[in-house]
Amino acid sequence: MPPEHYEGAVARAVERLEAGARVQNVLAREVEVHAPAAHDAAAVLAVLREAFPSCFVFCAGRGDAAFVAASPELLVRREGLRASSLALAGSTRRSADPAVDDHLGERLMQSTKDRGEQQIVTERILRTLEPHAVWTTAAPEPVLVKVANIQHLATPIRAQLASPVPAVELAGVLHPTPAVGGEPLAVAAPLIPALEGLDRGWYAGPVGWTDANEDGEFCVALRCALLRGRVARCYAGVGVVADSDPAAELAETEIKLAALLPVVAG
């Protein structure tokens, strides 16, 4: 759909949000790329691994489709009775000029809107882990996570589990976080398909592994594309709060899409 559709969806979402309320919706957009020849999923994966060494880079296939991603977001990691997660919300671009890059990061750290989104995600993850834990803790302040083309606000979260809850089960109770499903979920989730006008498919789902001891690690499928023949469907989304600006949210999706578009459009 054209960019104007996405701006309209954000505007309609803002109309439904009460000013000052600690709620948000999350809207994604899809961009289709038609290449001159069929995509080579292995080659795309190799480029992503080289470009995003600090991200969760994977390729999952089914039939004639391959789902590739370089995600910065840890949903949950379980090692025995230790669990960890990462609340990721709030983004801005990178710059080749270190001074400008630092300025962009500092401006993100001081953004009331982005800090509000970050707090919403952090609080939900903590609330979700608490029934399964002896204790939970989150970093007192978010930190900047910088990858090749984008920087995010992130809050590391840790928990000591009361019993060895399987990694798959922890992923199931945490997904979807407010970063991809909105908050409160019961209010936001029904609105998402109507506003987005697309089928998310595997986008924003949990992807990971678990072993025989039920330890494991799951990320959220972001900065991703579904490859099928010559067509690549790329996805990106943003959190929408009461003071969101549709043009600014569209621009944020463009930054996120820039992770995959150059790779699949080549």
NORPENOR-V702629 format. One line per field, one symbol per residue. phi: phi as a letter, one per 30 degrees, with the letter a starting at -180 (. if undefined). psi: psi as a letter, one per 40 degrees, with the letter a starting at -180 (. if undefined). burial: b if it has 24 or more other ideal C-beta (glycine too) atoms within 12 Angstrom, else e. A space follows every 10 residues. Layout:
phi->???
psi->???
burial->???
//
This chain:
phi->.deddddddd ddddedcdei ddbacbbcbb bccccdbedc edddeddddd dbdccdcabb caiccbccab cdcddabbbi ccbbbbdcaj badcbddedd eddddddddc dddddddedd deddddddde dcbdababed bdccccceba bbdbcdbbbc ddbddeeddd dddddddedb ciadeddded deddddibcd hdeiddblbb cddidlbbcc dchbbccbid cbccbabbdc cdcdcedddd dddddddddc edddcd
psi->iidddddddd dddddehhhe igiiihhiih hhhhidiiih dddddddddd dgdeihhihh ihbeihhiig hehhdihhgb ehiiihhhhh iiiiidhddd ddddddddde hddddddddd dddddddddd eeidiiiihd iiihhhadei iihhhhhiih idighidddd ddddhhiede eihidddddd ddddddfihd beheihhaii adeeiahhih gifiihhhbe hhhiiiiihh idfihddddd dddddddedd dddee.
burial->eeeeebbebb bebbebbeee eebbbbbbbb bbbeeeeebe beebbebbee ebeebbbbbb eeeeebbbbb bbbbbbbbee ebbbbbbbbb bbbbeeeeee eeebbeebbe bebbbbbbbb bbbbbbbbbe ebbeebebee ebebbbbbbb bbbbbbbbbe beeebbbbbb bebbbbbbbb bbbebeebee bbeebbebeb ebbbbbbbeb eeeebbbbbb bbbbbbbbee bbbbbbbbbb bbebebebbb bbbbbbbbbb bebbee
//
